[in-house]
Amino acid sequence: TTVTLGTPLDELLVESAHSSEYTKFILHYNFPPFSTGEVKMMRGVGRREVGHGNLAMRSLKKMMPGSEYPYTIRVVSDILESNGSSSMATVCAGSLALMDAGVPLKKHVSGVAMGLIKKDEQFAVLTDILGDEDHLGDMDFKVTGTRDGICGVQMDIKVDGLSMDIMRAALAQARNGRLHILDAMHNCVTNAREDVKPHAPRMVKITIDKEFIGAVIGPGGKVIQEIQRETGTTVNIEEVGNVGEVSIFSKEKAGLDKALAWVKGLVMAPEVGEVYEGTVKSIKEFGAFVEFLPKKEGLLHISEISWKRLETMNGVFKAGDKVKVKLLEVDPKT
């Protein structure tokens, strides 16, 4: 089972007959023929993959972080061998993989498949059934959940119905089985990692005033494309109410910091009296032009450079030099 973290641009559009929505949690369940010792063509997704994948996804989704979590999460479960409930194995492995990946899962989720052998009024409930017990038995009852409750159920039966005694016994045995599995899972991974793994995309989210969204995007997306190209990051902007949420993703911290400083500079208003670290852009006879915020330049006059009188700018600065400057005034015309 593999967990992949992506950006909000990787969200999946899920459409049904009555609605369509984007989801940030995706689970793919793959059941190749060789997992049951068969030699067949690898075809498209079948009913089994869809049904088992949906059960596992619904079970884990209950414990996933809320919409404020910035990553899009994809869980892929590749079944390599099957002589039991591979969908319940997907739930358990998915829970462990998510925590190991640094996704703040609220609690571990485990699952177990219950079976039934029934003759007249006599019955026996089986825990964690194998393939033959599923094939020859009268019930396949899958139960998933945490220590505190059930997250999902699915039942297939080959009899006309089940009595309350059978249901009570099945649910009680399923709870004992789930708790036993949860103990083993807890011994392996106690809590989610405090941070995502080093090879996962790094992310930072900031909130800006709605009026600055256009400045960050630029005409025809020119500015945001330049930021992404120059820093090697992915920048996503969403308008939420009266503010804009800017999410920046990068594989490297240096690129992330550069893009963050760039965006902050675009939305930051220069403050008189504030000290900035700028870059010398050009040298003139009367001083130097310094970029103290992204795309914001000011004149460092020759008379403000030193306590001593300077007759010329020769040898004082060169383009690209870093210099600390203090903003004395803002020209209202520019």
Backbone as numpy.savetxt, mean C-alpha at the origin, in Angstrom:
# Nx Ny Nz CAx CAy CAz Cx Cy Cz
3.25 -17.35 -1.00 2.40 -16.16 -1.00 3.28 -14.92 -1.00
3.01 -14.01 -1.91 3.84 -12.83 -2.11 3.00 -11.57 -1.94
3.57 -10.57 -1.29 2.91 -9.26 -1.12 3.71 -8.22 -1.88
3.02 -7.44 -2.69 3.65 -6.35 -3.45 2.97 -5.04 -3.07
3.77 -4.02 -2.81 3.24 -2.70 -2.46 3.42 -1.75 -3.64
2.37 -1.04 -3.97 2.40 -0.09 -5.08 1.85 1.26 -4.68
1.72 2.13 -5.64 1.24 3.50 -5.41 -0.26 3.57 -5.63
-0.89 4.70 -5.29 -2.33 4.86 -5.57 -2.67 4.74 -7.05
-1.69 4.96 -7.92 -1.95 4.82 -9.36 -2.17 3.37 -9.75
-1.85 2.43 -8.85 -2.03 1.01 -9.13 -3.37 0.47 -8.64
-4.23 1.32 -8.15 -5.54 0.87 -7.68 -6.30 0.16 -8.80
-7.11 -0.82 -8.41 -7.84 -1.64 -9.38 -9.30 -1.21 -9.43
-9.81 -1.02 -10.63 -11.22 -0.70 -10.82 -12.02 -2.00 -10.82
-12.93 -2.12 -9.87 -13.78 -3.31 -9.75 -15.19 -2.93 -10.16
-15.70 -3.57 -11.19 -17.02 -3.25 -11.72 -17.96 -4.43 -11.53
-19.19 -4.11 -11.17 -20.25 -5.12 -11.06 -21.47 -4.60 -11.80
-22.56 -5.35 -11.72 -23.77 -4.96 -12.44 -24.40 -3.69 -11.88
-24.13 -3.39 -10.61 -24.81 -2.24 -9.99 -23.86 -1.16 -9.50
-22.54 -1.39 -9.55 -21.63 -0.36 -9.04 -20.23 -0.57 -9.61
-19.42 0.44 -9.43 -18.00 0.34 -9.79 -17.22 1.17 -8.79
-16.09 0.64 -8.34 -15.28 1.33 -7.35 -13.83 0.90 -7.49
-12.95 1.75 -6.97 -11.52 1.43 -6.96 -11.17 0.79 -5.63
-10.32 -0.23 -5.68 -9.89 -0.90 -4.46 -8.37 -0.86 -4.37
-7.86 -0.71 -3.14 -6.42 -0.68 -2.91 -5.91 -2.00 -2.37
-6.80 -3.00 -2.25 -6.38 -4.33 -1.79 -6.80 -5.36 -2.83
-5.83 -6.06 -3.37 -6.07 -7.03 -4.43 -5.48 -8.37 -3.99
-6.23 -9.45 -4.18 -5.73 -10.79 -3.88 -5.98 -11.70 -5.07
-4.91 -12.31 -5.55 -5.00 -13.26 -6.66 -4.65 -14.66 -6.16
-5.55 -15.59 -6.42 -5.38 -16.99 -6.01 -5.18 -17.82 -7.27
-4.00 -18.44 -7.39 -3.66 -19.22 -8.58 -3.60 -20.70 -8.23
-4.34 -21.51 -8.98 -4.43 -22.95 -8.71 -4.06 -23.71 -9.99
-2.75 -23.88 -10.26 -2.32 -24.56 -11.48 -2.62 -26.06 -11.42
-2.74 -26.71 -12.57 -3.07 -28.15 -12.60 -2.06 -29.02 -11.86
-0.77 -28.64 -11.89 0.23 -29.51 -11.28 0.09 -29.60 -9.77
-0.67 -28.67 -9.16 -0.84 -28.70 -7.70 -1.63 -29.92 -7.25
-2.37 -30.53 -8.17 -3.12 -31.76 -7.86 -2.62 -32.94 -8.69
-1.40 -32.82 -9.23 -0.82 -33.93 -9.98 -1.39 -34.13 -11.36
-2.00 -33.09 -11.93 -2.61 -33.22 -13.25 -1.75 -32.53 -14.30
-1.87 -33.01 -15.53 -1.17 -32.41 -16.66 -2.22 -31.79 -17.57
-2.34 -30.48 -17.52 -3.36 -29.77 -18.30 -2.77 -28.48 -18.84
-3.51 -27.90 -19.75 -3.14 -26.58 -20.26 -3.37 -25.53 -19.17
-2.50 -24.54 -19.12 -2.68 -23.41 -18.21 -3.66 -22.44 -18.86
-4.89 -22.47 -18.41 -5.92 -21.64 -19.01 -6.21 -20.42 -18.13
-7.26 -19.69 -18.50 -7.63 -18.50 -17.75 -8.20 -18.84 -16.38
-8.54 -17.80 -15.64 -9.07 -17.97 -14.29 -10.42 -18.66 -14.34
-10.59 -19.68 -13.50 -11.85 -20.43 -13.45 -12.68 -20.06 -12.24
-13.79 -20.75 -12.10 -14.70 -20.47 -10.98 -14.02 -20.72 -9.64
-13.19 -21.77 -9.59 -12.52 -22.09 -8.33 -11.62 -20.94 -7.88
-10.80 -20.43 -8.82 -9.89 -19.35 -8.47 -10.65 -18.10 -8.03
-11.74 -17.80 -8.72 -12.53 -16.62 -8.37 -13.16 -16.78 -6.99
-13.79 -17.91 -6.75 -14.48 -18.13 -5.48 -13.53 -18.19 -4.30
-12.47 -19.00 -4.43 -11.52 -19.12 -3.33 -10.79 -17.80 -3.09
-10.45 -17.10 -4.17 -9.77 -15.82 -4.02 -10.64 -14.79 -3.33
-11.93 -14.76 -3.67 -12.84 -13.82 -3.03 -13.01 -14.11 -1.54
-13.09 -15.39 -1.18 -13.23 -15.75 0.23 -12.00 -15.29 1.01
-10.82 -15.56 0.47 -9.59 -15.15 1.16 -9.49 -13.63 1.23
-9.85 -12.95 0.15 -9.77 -11.49 0.13 -10.72 -10.87 1.15
-11.97 -11.35 1.19 -12.94 -10.80 2.15 -12.49 -11.05 3.59
-11.88 -12.20 3.83 -11.45 -12.53 5.18 -10.33 -11.62 5.65
-9.36 -11.36 4.77 -8.23 -10.51 5.14 -8.59 -9.03 5.13
-9.52 -8.65 4.26 -9.88 -7.24 4.12 -10.44 -6.67 5.41
-11.05 -7.50 6.23 -11.62 -7.02 7.50 -10.55 -6.44 8.42
-9.33 -6.95 8.30 -8.25 -6.53 9.20 -7.27 -5.57 8.54
-7.52 -5.17 7.29 -6.60 -4.28 6.59 -6.70 -2.86 7.13
-5.61 -2.07 7.00 -5.67 -0.66 7.43 -6.68 0.11 6.60
-7.08 1.27 7.09 -8.12 2.07 6.44 -7.62 2.78 5.20
-8.49 3.63 4.66 -8.20 4.33 3.41 -7.03 5.29 3.54
-6.66 5.66 4.77 -5.53 6.58 4.95 -4.19 5.90 4.65
-4.17 4.55 4.60 -2.93 3.84 4.28 -2.60 4.09 2.82
-1.41 4.60 2.51 -1.16 5.10 1.16 -0.88 4.05 0.10
-0.47 2.86 0.51 -0.05 1.87 -0.47 -1.23 1.10 -1.07
-1.09 0.73 -2.33 -1.95 -0.27 -2.94 -1.29 -1.63 -2.71
-2.06 -2.60 -2.23 -1.50 -3.88 -1.78 -2.01 -5.00 -2.67
-1.09 -5.82 -3.17 -1.47 -6.99 -3.95 -0.89 -8.24 -3.29
-1.75 -9.20 -3.00 -1.33 -10.49 -2.45 -1.54 -11.54 -3.53
-0.50 -12.31 -3.82 -0.59 -13.39 -4.81 -0.31 -14.70 -4.10
-1.27 -15.62 -4.16 -1.12 -16.95 -3.57 -1.00 -17.98 -4.68
0.17 -18.57 -4.81 0.41 -19.62 -5.81 0.36 -20.97 -5.11
-0.64 -21.77 -5.43 -0.81 -23.07 -4.81 0.12 -24.07 -5.51
1.05 -24.65 -4.76 2.02 -25.59 -5.32 1.61 -27.04 -5.11
0.81 -27.29 -4.08 0.34 -28.65 -3.80 -0.96 -28.55 -3.03
-1.90 -29.43 -3.31 -3.21 -29.31 -2.69 -3.74 -30.68 -2.27
-3.82 -30.88 -0.96 -4.52 -32.05 -0.41 -5.19 -31.60 0.88
-5.99 -30.58 0.74 -6.64 -29.95 1.87 -7.19 -28.63 1.39
-7.47 -27.73 2.32 -8.06 -26.45 1.94 -6.97 -25.44 1.60
-6.72 -25.27 0.31 -5.71 -24.29 -0.11 -6.19 -22.86 0.10
-7.51 -22.64 0.09 -8.02 -21.29 0.34 -7.78 -20.87 1.78
-7.90 -21.81 2.72 -7.61 -21.49 4.12 -6.11 -21.30 4.33
-5.31 -22.06 3.58 -3.86 -21.84 3.63 -3.52 -20.46 3.09
-4.27 -20.01 2.07 -4.05 -18.68 1.51 -4.33 -17.60 2.54
-5.38 -17.77 3.33 -5.71 -16.80 4.37 -4.58 -16.72 5.40
-4.13 -17.88 5.88 -3.08 -17.90 6.90 -1.76 -17.34 6.35
-1.37 -17.80 5.16 -0.12 -17.33 4.57 -0.21 -15.86 4.20
-1.38 -15.42 3.74 -1.56 -14.01 3.41 -1.43 -13.12 4.62
-1.97 -13.56 5.75 -1.87 -12.79 6.99 -0.41 -12.66 7.42
0.34 -13.76 7.36 1.75 -13.73 7.73 2.56 -12.86 6.77
2.27 -12.99 5.47 3.02 -12.23 4.48 2.77 -10.73 4.61
1.54 -10.35 4.88 1.21 -8.94 5.02 1.94 -8.32 6.21
1.95 -9.04 7.34 2.67 -8.51 8.50 4.16 -8.45 8.25
4.70 -9.47 7.58 6.13 -9.48 7.29 6.51 -8.37 6.32
5.56 -7.96 5.46 5.82 -6.89 4.50 5.73 -5.50 5.13
5.25 -5.43 6.37 5.13 -4.13 7.03 3.76 -3.50 6.92
2.78 -4.25 6.40 1.41 -3.74 6.34 0.81 -3.84 7.75
0.31 -2.74 8.31 -0.19 -2.77 9.69 -1.53 -3.49 9.82
-1.50 -4.80 9.64 -2.69 -5.62 9.82 -3.12 -5.55 11.28
-4.42 -5.37 11.52 -4.90 -5.19 12.89 -4.68 -6.43 13.73
-4.99 -7.60 13.16 -4.83 -8.87 13.88 -4.55 -9.97 12.87
-3.95 -11.05 13.34 -3.77 -12.22 12.49 -5.12 -12.85 12.16
-5.24 -13.38 10.95 -6.44 -14.08 10.51 -6.04 -15.49 10.11
-6.74 -16.47 10.64 -6.50 -17.87 10.26 -7.79 -18.47 9.73
-7.66 -19.64 9.11 -8.84 -20.30 8.56 -8.69 -21.81 8.63
-9.81 -22.49 8.71 -9.80 -23.95 8.74 -11.06 -24.47 8.05
-10.93 -25.63 7.40 -12.06 -26.24 6.70 -12.58 -27.41 7.51
-13.88 -27.41 7.74 -14.53 -28.46 8.52 -15.30 -29.40 7.59
-15.29 -30.70 7.93 -16.01 -31.70 7.15 -17.08 -32.38 7.97
-17.82 -33.29 7.33 -18.93 -33.96 8.01 -19.14 -35.35 7.42
-19.30 -36.32 8.31 -19.75 -37.67 7.92 -21.07 -37.90 8.64
-22.13 -38.14 7.89 -23.47 -38.23 8.48 -24.17 -39.50 8.01
-24.78 -40.19 8.96 -25.59 -41.37 8.65 -26.80 -41.37 9.57
-27.95 -41.20 8.98 -29.20 -41.09 9.76 -29.05 -39.94 10.76
-29.19 -40.23 12.04 -29.08 -39.19 13.06 -27.68 -39.08 13.64
-26.80 -39.99 13.23 -25.42 -39.95 13.73 -24.56 -39.09 12.81
-23.61 -38.41 13.41 -22.72 -37.57 12.59 -21.37 -37.41 13.29
-20.39 -37.08 12.51 -19.05 -36.77 13.02 -18.52 -35.56 12.26
-18.11 -34.55 12.99 -17.55 -33.35 12.38 -16.03 -33.49 12.32
-15.46 -33.28 11.16 -14.02 -33.43 10.93 -13.36 -32.05 10.87
-12.17 -31.95 11.43 -11.42 -30.69 11.43 -10.26 -30.76 10.44
-10.10 -29.69 9.65 -9.01 -29.58 8.68 -9.01 -30.77 7.73
-10.05 -30.86 6.94 -10.25 -32.04 6.09 -9.24 -32.10 4.94
-8.93 -33.34 4.53 -8.07 -33.60 3.39 -8.92 -33.73 2.13
-8.26 -33.99 1.01 -8.97 -34.07 -0.26 -10.00 -35.19 -0.29
-9.64 -36.39 0.20 -10.59 -37.51 0.20 -11.76 -37.24 1.14
-11.48 -36.62 2.29 -12.56 -36.31 3.23 -13.51 -35.27 2.66
-13.00 -34.39 1.83 -13.85 -33.43 1.14 -14.68 -34.13 0.06
-14.02 -35.01 -0.70 -14.69 -35.69 -1.82 -15.76 -36.67 -1.34
-15.45 -37.44 -0.30 -16.36 -38.49 0.17 -17.29 -38.00 1.28
-16.97 -36.89 1.91 -17.77 -36.40 3.02 -19.01 -35.65 2.57
-19.77 -35.17 3.54 -21.05 -34.51 3.27 -21.00 -32.99 3.40
-19.84 -32.42 3.79 -19.80 -30.97 4.02 -18.38 -30.45 3.83
-18.29 -29.25 3.30 -17.04 -28.48 3.27 -17.39 -27.10 3.82
-17.05 -26.88 5.07 -17.43 -25.66 5.78 -16.16 -24.90 6.15
-15.89 -23.81 5.45 -14.68 -23.03 5.68 -15.00 -21.86 6.62
-14.18 -21.68 7.64 -14.37 -20.61 8.62 -13.05 -19.87 8.81
-13.09 -18.55 8.68 -11.90 -17.73 8.91 -12.20 -16.71 10.00
-11.16 -16.27 10.69 -11.37 -15.26 11.71 -10.15 -15.02 12.57
-10.31 -14.13 13.54 -9.27 -13.79 14.50 -9.59 -14.46 15.83
-8.85 -14.11 16.86 -9.15 -14.64 18.18 -10.49 -14.13 18.70
-10.93 -12.99 18.17 -12.12 -12.35 18.72 -13.40 -12.65 17.95
-13.29 -13.20 16.75 -14.51 -13.43 15.99 -14.25 -13.95 14.60
-15.34 -14.16 13.87 -15.30 -14.73 12.52 -15.25 -13.62 11.48
-14.41 -13.81 10.47 -14.30 -12.85 9.36 -15.01 -13.32 8.11
-15.10 -14.62 7.90 -15.74 -15.11 6.69 -16.09 -16.58 6.81
-17.14 -16.99 6.10 -17.55 -18.40 6.06 -17.98 -18.76 4.65
-17.85 -20.04 4.34 -18.35 -20.56 3.07 -18.67 -22.03 3.27
-19.82 -22.46 2.77 -20.25 -23.84 3.01 -20.76 -24.49 1.73
-20.33 -25.74 1.52 -20.90 -26.62 0.50 -21.36 -27.89 1.21
-22.58 -28.32 0.95 -23.09 -29.54 1.57 -23.70 -30.46 0.52
-23.67 -31.77 0.82 -24.23 -32.77 -0.08 -25.46 -33.45 0.52
-25.93 -32.91 1.62 -27.14 -33.43 2.27 -28.22 -32.37 2.16
-29.43 -32.74 2.56 -30.55 -31.81 2.42 -30.46 -30.62 3.37
-29.82 -30.79 4.50 -29.73 -29.71 5.46 -28.92 -30.13 6.67
-28.68 -29.17 7.57 -27.89 -29.43 8.77 -28.71 -29.04 9.99
-28.60 -29.86 11.02 -29.30 -29.56 12.27 -28.51 -28.54 13.07
-29.15 -27.96 14.07 -28.47 -27.00 14.93 -27.34 -27.66 15.70
-27.50 -28.95 16.06 -26.44 -29.65 16.78 -25.18 -29.76 15.92
-25.37 -30.05 14.63 -24.22 -30.14 13.73 -23.54 -28.78 13.60
-24.33 -27.72 13.45 -23.76 -26.39 13.30 -23.00 -25.97 14.55
-23.56 -26.26 15.72 -22.88 -25.91 16.97 -21.54 -26.64 17.06
-21.56 -27.93 16.75 -20.33 -28.72 16.83 -19.30 -28.23 15.81
-19.76 -27.92 14.60 -18.84 -27.46 13.55 -18.21 -26.13 13.92
-19.01 -25.19 14.41 -18.47 -23.88 14.78 -17.53 -23.97 15.98
-17.87 -24.84 16.95 -17.01 -24.99 18.13 -15.67 -25.60 17.75
-15.71 -26.66 16.92 -14.45 -27.28 16.50 -13.64 -26.34 15.61
-14.34 -25.57 14.78 -13.64 -24.62 13.92 -12.92 -23.56 14.75
-13.56 -23.12 15.81 -12.93 -22.12 16.68 -11.67 -22.69 17.32
-11.76 -23.92 17.82 -10.57 -24.54 18.43 -9.45 -24.68 17.40
-9.82 -25.08 16.19 -8.82 -25.23 15.14 -8.19 -23.90 14.76
-9.01 -22.85 14.64 -8.48 -21.53 14.29 -7.53 -21.02 15.36
-7.91 -21.18 16.62 -7.06 -20.70 17.70 -5.73 -21.45 17.74
-5.76 -22.75 17.45 -4.53 -23.54 17.41 -3.60 -23.03 16.31
-4.18 -22.74 15.15 -3.39 -22.21 14.03 -2.86 -20.81 14.36
-3.69 -19.99 15.00 -3.27 -18.63 15.37 -2.08 -18.66 16.32
-2.06 -19.64 17.23 -0.91 -19.76 18.15 0.38 -20.00 17.37
0.30 -20.90 16.37 1.48 -21.19 15.55 1.88 -19.97 14.73
0.91 -19.25 14.19 1.21 -18.05 13.41 1.84 -16.97 14.28
1.32 -16.83 15.49 1.83 -15.81 16.41 3.27 -16.11 16.80
3.62 -17.39 16.93 5.00 -17.75 17.25 5.95 -17.42 16.10
5.42 -17.38 14.89 6.24 -17.09 13.71 6.39 -15.58 13.50
5.27 -14.87 13.46 5.26 -13.41 13.29 4.30 -12.83 14.31
4.84 -12.13 15.30 3.99 -11.62 16.39 3.20 -10.39 15.95
3.90 -9.42 15.39 3.26 -8.17 14.97 3.82 -7.76 13.61
3.13 -6.81 12.99 3.60 -6.30 11.71 4.91 -5.53 11.90
5.76 -5.57 10.88 6.99 -4.79 10.92 6.66 -3.31 11.13
7.57 -2.61 11.80 7.35 -1.18 12.04 7.44 -0.37 10.75
8.17 -0.89 9.78 8.32 -0.18 8.51 8.34 -1.20 7.39
8.07 -0.74 6.17 8.12 -1.63 5.02 9.56 -2.04 4.77
9.76 -3.07 3.97 11.10 -3.58 3.69 11.88 -2.59 2.82
13.22 -2.70 2.84 14.04 -1.71 2.12 13.75 -1.61 0.63
13.37 -2.72 -0.02 13.14 -2.67 -1.46 11.72 -2.24 -1.81
10.90 -1.97 -0.82 9.55 -1.45 -1.09 9.64 0.04 -1.40
8.72 0.57 -2.19 8.76 2.01 -2.49 8.57 2.84 -1.22
9.40 3.88 -1.07 9.27 4.77 0.07 8.17 5.78 -0.22
7.49 6.23 0.80 6.33 7.09 0.59 6.29 8.19 1.64
5.83 9.36 1.21 5.54 10.44 2.14 4.30 11.16 1.62
3.46 11.60 2.52 2.23 12.29 2.13 2.17 13.62 2.87
1.86 14.69 2.13 1.70 16.01 2.73 0.38 16.61 2.25
-0.12 17.56 3.02 -1.36 18.25 2.67 -1.03 19.69 2.28
-1.59 20.14 1.17 -1.36 21.50 0.70 -2.70 22.20 0.53
-2.66 23.53 0.50 -3.88 24.28 0.25 -4.38 24.00 -1.17
-5.69 24.01 -1.31 -6.30 23.71 -2.60 -5.82 24.64 -3.70
-5.53 25.89 -3.34 -5.13 26.88 -4.35 -3.77 26.59 -4.97
-2.96 25.73 -4.31 -1.62 25.42 -4.83 -1.59 24.16 -5.68
-2.72 23.46 -5.82 -2.72 22.23 -6.61 -2.28 22.51 -8.04
-2.81 23.59 -8.61 -2.44 23.95 -9.97 -0.97 24.26 -10.12
-0.37 24.87 -9.09 1.05 25.21 -9.15 1.92 23.97 -9.17
1.51 22.94 -8.43 2.28 21.70 -8.40 2.13 20.93 -9.71
0.92 20.93 -10.26 0.70 20.20 -11.51 1.32 20.94 -12.69
1.10 22.25 -12.75 1.64 23.05 -13.85 0.77 22.97 -15.09
1.01 23.86 -16.05 0.21 23.84 -17.29 0.43 22.55 -18.08
-0.66 21.82 -18.29 -0.55 20.55 -19.01 0.24 19.49 -18.27
0.39 19.65 -16.96 1.15 18.68 -16.17 2.66 18.84 -16.29
3.10 20.00 -16.78 4.53 20.21 -17.03 5.36 20.13 -15.76
4.90 20.77 -14.69 5.69 20.84 -13.46 5.79 19.48 -12.79
4.66 18.80 -12.64 4.68 17.51 -11.95 5.48 16.48 -12.75
5.42 16.55 -14.07 6.22 15.65 -14.89 7.71 15.93 -14.74
8.06 17.20 -14.62 9.47 17.56 -14.42 9.96 17.06 -13.07
9.12 17.19 -12.04 9.50 16.69 -10.71 9.77 15.19 -10.78
8.86 14.45 -11.40 9.01 13.00 -11.48 10.25 12.61 -12.30
10.48 13.33 -13.38 11.62 13.01 -14.25 12.95 13.31 -13.57
13.04 14.44 -12.89 14.31 14.86 -12.29 14.64 14.11 -11.01
13.62 13.64 -10.29 13.85 12.98 -9.00 13.65 11.47 -9.04
13.12 10.95 -10.14 12.87 9.51 -10.23 11.77 9.04 -9.30
10.79 9.89 -9.05 9.70 9.56 -8.13 8.38 9.49 -8.87
7.37 9.03 -8.15 5.99 9.07 -8.64 5.20 9.98 -7.72
4.59 11.01 -8.28 3.85 12.00 -7.48 2.38 11.92 -7.85
1.54 11.78 -6.84 0.10 11.69 -7.05 -0.60 12.76 -6.22
-1.53 13.49 -6.83 -2.26 14.57 -6.14 -3.75 14.28 -6.20
-4.40 14.35 -5.06 -5.85 14.16 -4.98 -6.47 15.34 -4.24
-7.57 15.83 -4.76 -8.30 16.91 -4.10 -9.30 16.30 -3.13
-9.12 16.60 -1.85 -9.98 16.07 -0.79 -10.56 17.26 -0.04
-11.83 17.56 -0.29 -12.45 18.71 0.35 -11.80 20.00 -0.11
-11.31 20.78 0.87 -10.68 22.06 0.56 -9.16 22.00 0.56
-8.61 20.80 0.57 -7.16 20.65 0.56 -6.74 19.68 -0.54
-5.46 19.65 -0.79 -4.90 18.69 -1.74 -3.95 17.76 -1.01
-4.08 16.46 -1.26 -3.19 15.47 -0.66 -2.16 15.05 -1.70
-0.90 15.30 -1.40 0.20 14.97 -2.31 0.94 13.75 -1.76
0.95 12.66 -2.53 1.67 11.45 -2.16 2.88 11.31 -3.08
4.05 11.11 -2.48 5.28 10.97 -3.25 5.88 9.60 -2.97
6.16 8.85 -4.03 6.72 7.51 -3.91 8.07 7.47 -4.62
9.03 6.77 -4.00 10.35 6.65 -4.61 11.03 5.39 -4.09
11.90 4.82 -4.91 12.68 3.67 -4.49 13.87 4.08 -3.63
14.26 5.35 -3.71 15.42 5.83 -2.97 15.04 7.04 -2.12
15.64 7.10 -0.93 15.32 8.19 -0.01 15.78 9.54 -0.55
16.91 9.55 -1.27 17.43 10.82 -1.80 16.44 11.45 -2.77
15.90 10.64 -3.66 14.91 11.15 -4.61 13.65 11.61 -3.93
13.25 10.87 -2.88 12.05 11.24 -2.13 12.23 12.59 -1.46
13.38 12.79 -0.81 13.65 14.06 -0.13 13.71 15.22 -1.12
14.30 14.97 -2.29 14.41 16.03 -3.29 13.04 16.43 -3.82
12.20 15.44 -4.10 10.85 15.74 -4.59 10.02 16.43 -3.53
10.16 16.00 -2.27 9.41 16.63 -1.18 9.81 18.09 -1.03
11.10 18.37 -1.07 11.56 19.76 -0.96 11.07 20.59 -2.14
11.01 19.97 -3.32 10.54 20.67 -4.52 9.08 21.07 -4.37
8.26 20.12 -3.93 6.83 20.40 -3.77 6.62 21.45 -2.69
7.32 21.31 -1.57 7.17 22.29 -0.49 7.57 23.68 -0.96
8.60 23.74 -1.79 9.02 25.03 -2.31 7.98 25.67 -3.20
7.26 24.84 -3.97 6.23 25.37 -4.86 5.04 25.95 -4.10
4.76 25.38 -2.93 3.58 25.82 -2.18 3.95 26.74 -1.03
5.22 26.97 -0.85 5.67 27.81 0.27 5.78 29.26 -0.18
5.20 30.15 0.59 5.32 31.58 0.30 6.58 32.12 0.97
7.42 32.85 0.24 8.64 33.41 0.85 8.29 34.32 2.02
9.01 34.18 3.11 8.76 34.98 4.31 9.92 35.94 4.55
9.60 37.22 4.67 10.62 38.23 4.94 11.26 37.95 6.30
12.59 37.99 6.32 13.31 37.73 7.55 13.76 36.30 7.71
13.28 35.40 6.84 13.63 33.99 6.91 14.97 33.76 6.22
15.75 32.82 6.78 17.05 32.46 6.19 16.88 31.20 5.36
17.36 31.22 4.13 17.25 30.09 3.21 18.64 29.69 2.72
18.78 28.42 2.37 19.99 27.97 1.70 19.68 27.87 0.22
20.34 28.71 -0.57 20.04 28.78 -1.98 21.21 28.39 -2.86
20.95 28.42 -4.17 21.95 28.09 -5.18 22.15 29.28 -6.10
23.39 29.65 -6.31 23.70 30.76 -7.21 23.40 30.33 -8.65
22.53 31.09 -9.32 22.14 30.76 -10.68 22.93 31.55 -11.73
23.18 32.82 -11.45 23.91 33.65 -12.42 24.60 34.80 -11.69
25.66 35.31 -12.31 26.45 36.40 -11.74 26.30 37.63 -12.62
26.02 38.76 -12.00 25.95 40.05 -12.71 26.95 41.02 -12.06
27.13 42.16 -12.70 28.06 43.16 -12.15 27.59 43.69 -10.81
26.27 43.73 -10.63 25.70 44.33 -9.42 25.34 43.30 -8.35
25.61 42.01 -8.60 25.30 41.00 -7.61 25.09 39.63 -8.23
24.39 38.77 -7.48 24.14 37.40 -7.95 22.66 37.07 -7.76
22.14 36.30 -8.71 20.77 35.82 -8.58 20.80 34.43 -7.94
20.05 34.29 -6.84 20.08 33.06 -6.05 18.69 32.44 -6.03
18.63 31.14 -6.32 17.37 30.39 -6.21 17.28 29.87 -4.78
16.41 30.48 -3.98 16.31 30.11 -2.56 15.15 29.17 -2.28
14.19 29.08 -3.21 13.12 28.10 -3.19 12.97 27.61 -4.63
12.43 26.40 -4.84 12.27 25.91 -6.21 11.52 26.91 -7.09
12.18 27.30 -8.19 11.63 28.22 -9.17 11.41 29.63 -8.62
12.03 29.95 -7.48 11.94 31.30 -6.90 13.34 31.84 -6.71
13.63 32.94 -7.40 14.96 33.54 -7.35 14.90 34.95 -6.77
15.99 35.36 -6.19 16.10 36.71 -5.65 17.48 37.28 -5.94
17.58 38.59 -5.87 18.85 39.27 -6.12 19.63 39.43 -4.82
20.82 38.90 -4.81 21.76 39.15 -3.72 22.68 40.28 -4.18
22.36 41.50 -3.74 23.09 42.68 -4.22 24.52 42.67 -3.70
25.41 43.23 -4.50 26.83 43.24 -4.15 27.09 43.93 -2.81
26.23 44.88 -2.47 26.42 45.62 -1.21 25.99 44.80 0.01
25.26 43.68 -0.21 24.77 42.87 0.91 25.59 41.60 1.12
26.66 41.43 0.32 27.42 40.19 0.39 28.41 40.20 1.55
29.08 41.30 1.77 30.14 41.35 2.77 30.05 42.66 3.55
30.66 42.62 4.77 30.74 43.85 5.55 31.67 44.86 4.88
32.62 44.32 4.12 33.56 45.19 3.40 32.97 45.57 2.05
33.41 46.69 1.54 32.94 47.13 0.23 33.59 46.28 -0.86
32.74 45.74 -1.76 33.23 44.96 -2.89 33.13 45.80 -4.16
34.24 45.88 -4.89 34.26 46.67 -6.11 33.78 45.86 -7.32
33.93 44.53 -7.24 33.58 43.66 -8.37 33.10 42.31 -7.86
32.37 41.60 -8.70 31.88 40.26 -8.36 32.86 39.17 -8.79
33.95 39.54 -9.41 34.92 38.55 -9.88 35.51 37.77 -8.70
35.40 36.45 -8.78 35.97 35.58 -7.75 35.16 35.45 -6.49
34.02 36.13 -6.39 33.20 36.05 -5.18 32.35 34.78 -5.20
31.58 34.59 -6.24 30.74 33.41 -6.41 30.90 32.88 -7.82
30.46 31.65 -8.00 30.30 31.10 -9.33 28.98 30.34 -9.37
28.45 30.16 -10.55 27.16 29.48 -10.70 27.22 28.08 -10.08
26.20 27.75 -9.29 26.15 26.45 -8.63 26.57 26.47 -7.18
27.18 27.56 -6.73 27.59 27.66 -5.33 26.37 27.67 -4.41
26.53 27.03 -3.24 25.50 27.06 -2.21 25.78 28.23 -1.27
24.75 28.98 -0.94 24.94 30.15 -0.09 23.69 30.36 0.76
23.90 30.76 2.00 22.78 31.08 2.88 22.42 32.56 2.71
21.15 32.80 2.51 20.68 34.17 2.29 19.50 34.46 3.21
19.33 35.75 3.51 18.19 36.20 4.31 17.31 37.08 3.45
16.02 36.77 3.42 15.09 37.53 2.59 14.77 38.86 3.27
15.15 39.96 2.61 14.95 41.30 3.18 13.62 41.91 2.76
13.21 41.69 1.52 11.94 42.24 1.06 11.49 41.50 -0.19
10.19 41.62 -0.47 9.59 41.00 -1.65 9.07 42.11 -2.54
9.48 42.09 -3.79 9.03 43.09 -4.76 7.59 42.76 -5.16
6.63 43.62 -4.84 5.23 43.32 -5.16 4.96 43.21 -6.65
5.83 43.79 -7.48 5.62 43.74 -8.92 5.99 42.38 -9.51
6.85 41.64 -8.83 7.33 40.37 -9.35 6.85 39.20 -8.51
